Amino acid sequence: MSYIKIRIYNSIFEDMEHIKIISAEETIVVRHPVLREGKPVDSCVFAGDELETTVHLGYFQSDNLLGVVTLLEKNFDTYQGNGIQLRGMAVMPNQQGKGIGGKLVVQAEQAMQKKNAAYIWMNARLIAVPFYEKLGYQTVSSLFDIPLVGPHYTMLKKLAKLEDI
Ligand SMILES: CC(C)(COP(=O)(O)OP(=O)(O)OC[C@H]1O[C@@H](n2cnc3c(N)ncnc32)[C@H](O)[C@@H]1OP(=O)(O)O)[C@@H](O)C(=O)NCCC(=O)NCCS
């Protein structure tokens, strides 16, 4: 990723102390043990990870990467406006339940609002549905299965326009 892109994005994050732009490669440190435990490392690499438009955020404490999330420019179904797909949401097992995941999503929403995104959507694991609901996401699909990963719902939240905030 270019130095300029990192500078622009980092300048729009409010939690600069903990949340930073990271590379696709760095996300693997958290994605692998949390999302693909026991599976090949290759299974943690997502289509679009390396695109110039894709943003990866990391939550750090004392230089330790504890949580990650990825944002891809991708529309869902027929929803109007620029859509962002949130993927690879993961917090290290011994750090879950401390607010890290929630902070990453809130910061991601703020950054995507400034990029003029209209909504964020994700394929949420059944177990993570209550987490996203607390953050204002709603299910917009029926339950479906992703092979080797399990049951999911697609969830979506419309973002307010910056001028409406
Ligand atoms: C799901 C996950 C990302 C949430 O991150 P986290 O840092 O543990 O969550 P937070 O501490 O920020 O929780 C925010 C709120 O959601 C709630 N929450 C989090 N996970 C939840 C769960 N599985 N079920 C119910 N509520 C949950 C928390 O209790 C908290 O509620 P509160 O604000 O009322 O206290 C994290 O637990 C994780 O990595 N899980 C394993 C991987 C996974 O399922 N990823 C999602 C793939 S779609």
The ligand as an SDF file (V2000), in Angstrom:
LIG
                    3D

 48 50  0  0  0  0  0  0  0  0999 V2000
  -17.1030  -11.6190   17.3020 C   0  0  0  0  0  0  0  0  0  0  0  0
  -15.8910  -10.8380   17.7620 C   0  0  0  0  0  0  0  0  0  0  0  0
  -15.2060  -10.1890   16.5660 C   0  0  0  0  0  0  0  0  0  0  0  0
  -16.3680   -9.7170   18.7180 C   0  0  0  0  0  0  0  0  0  0  0  0
  -15.2630   -8.9620   19.1580 O   0  0  0  0  0  0  0  0  0  0  0  0
  -15.0830   -8.6660   20.7260 P   0  0  0  0  0  0  0  0  0  0  0  0
  -13.9310   -7.7770   20.9090 O   0  0  0  0  0  0  0  0  0  0  0  0
  -15.0490   -9.9770   21.4250 O   0  0  0  0  0  0  0  0  0  0  0  0
  -16.4630   -7.9430   21.0350 O   0  0  0  0  0  0  0  0  0  0  0  0
  -16.7170   -6.6830   21.9770 P   0  0  0  0  0  0  0  0  0  0  0  0
  -16.0550   -6.9350   23.2830 O   0  0  0  0  0  0  0  0  0  0  0  0
  -16.3430   -5.4380   21.2550 O   0  0  0  0  0  0  0  0  0  0  0  0
  -18.2910   -6.7800   22.1320 O   0  0  0  0  0  0  0  0  0  0  0  0
  -19.1870   -5.7530   21.7740 C   0  0  0  0  0  0  0  0  0  0  0  0
  -20.5550   -6.1650   22.2740 C   0  0  0  0  0  0  0  0  0  0  0  0
  -20.9890   -7.3460   21.5740 O   0  0  0  0  0  0  0  0  0  0  0  0
  -21.2380   -8.3870   22.5010 C   0  0  0  0  0  0  0  0  0  0  0  0
  -20.7740   -9.6280   21.9240 N   0  0  0  0  0  0  0  0  0  0  0  0
  -19.5770   -9.8970   21.3880 C   0  0  0  0  0  0  0  0  0  0  0  0
  -19.5260  -11.1560   20.9200 N   0  0  0  0  0  0  0  0  0  0  0  0
  -20.7560  -11.6850   21.1780 C   0  0  0  0  0  0  0  0  0  0  0  0
  -21.3360  -12.9540   20.9560 C   0  0  0  0  0  0  0  0  0  0  0  0
  -20.6770  -13.9300   20.3110 N   0  0  0  0  0  0  0  0  0  0  0  0
  -22.6180  -13.1530   21.3570 N   0  0  0  0  0  0  0  0  0  0  0  0
  -23.3190  -12.1740   21.9840 C   0  0  0  0  0  0  0  0  0  0  0  0
  -22.8090  -10.9420   22.2230 N   0  0  0  0  0  0  0  0  0  0  0  0
  -21.5440  -10.7060   21.8290 C   0  0  0  0  0  0  0  0  0  0  0  0
  -20.4430   -8.0330   23.7430 C   0  0  0  0  0  0  0  0  0  0  0  0
  -21.0100   -8.6120   24.8990 O   0  0  0  0  0  0  0  0  0  0  0  0
  -20.5490   -6.5270   23.7570 C   0  0  0  0  0  0  0  0  0  0  0  0
  -21.7790   -6.1210   24.2950 O   0  0  0  0  0  0  0  0  0  0  0  0
  -21.8810   -4.8590   25.2760 P   0  0  0  0  0  0  0  0  0  0  0  0
  -21.4720   -3.6800   24.4400 O   0  0  0  0  0  0  0  0  0  0  0  0
  -23.2990   -4.8480   25.6780 O   0  0  0  0  0  0  0  0  0  0  0  0
  -20.9300   -5.1390   26.3820 O   0  0  0  0  0  0  0  0  0  0  0  0
  -14.8590  -11.7030   18.5230 C   0  0  0  0  0  0  0  0  0  0  0  0
  -15.4690  -12.2390   19.6680 O   0  0  0  0  0  0  0  0  0  0  0  0
  -14.2670  -12.8100   17.6790 C   0  0  0  0  0  0  0  0  0  0  0  0
  -13.2070  -12.6320   17.0680 O   0  0  0  0  0  0  0  0  0  0  0  0
  -14.9380  -13.9720   17.6590 N   0  0  0  0  0  0  0  0  0  0  0  0
  -14.4430  -15.1180   16.9010 C   0  0  0  0  0  0  0  0  0  0  0  0
  -14.4120  -14.8720   15.4000 C   0  0  0  0  0  0  0  0  0  0  0  0
  -15.7550  -14.4500   14.8380 C   0  0  0  0  0  0  0  0  0  0  0  0
  -16.7990  -15.0230   15.1230 O   0  0  0  0  0  0  0  0  0  0  0  0
  -15.6810  -13.4070   14.0030 N   0  0  0  0  0  0  0  0  0  0  0  0
  -16.8480  -12.8760   13.3150 C   0  0  0  0  0  0  0  0  0  0  0  0
  -16.9150  -13.5010   11.9740 C   0  0  0  0  0  0  0  0  0  0  0  0
  -18.3730  -12.9560   11.1020 S   0  0  0  0  0  0  0  0  0  0  0  0
  1  2  1  0
  2  3  1  0
  2  4  1  0
  2 36  1  0
  4  5  1  0
  5  6  1  0
  6  7  2  0
  6  8  1  0
  6  9  1  0
  9 10  1  0
 10 11  2  0
 10 12  1  0
 10 13  1  0
 13 14  1  0
 14 15  1  0
 15 16  1  0
 15 30  1  0
 16 17  1  0
 17 18  1  0
 17 28  1  0
 18 19  1  0
 18 27  1  0
 19 20  2  0
 20 21  1  0
 21 22  1  0
 21 27  2  0
 22 23  1  0
 22 24  2  0
 24 25  1  0
 25 26  2  0
 26 27  1  0
 28 29  1  0
 28 30  1  0
 30 31  1  0
 31 32  1  0
 32 33  2  0
 32 34  1  0
 32 35  1  0
 36 37  1  0
 36 38  1  0
 38 39  2  0
 38 40  1  0
 40 41  1  0
 41 42  1  0
 42 43  1  0
 43 44  2  0
 43 45  1  0
 45 46  1  0
 46 47  1  0
 47 48  1  0
M  END
$$$$
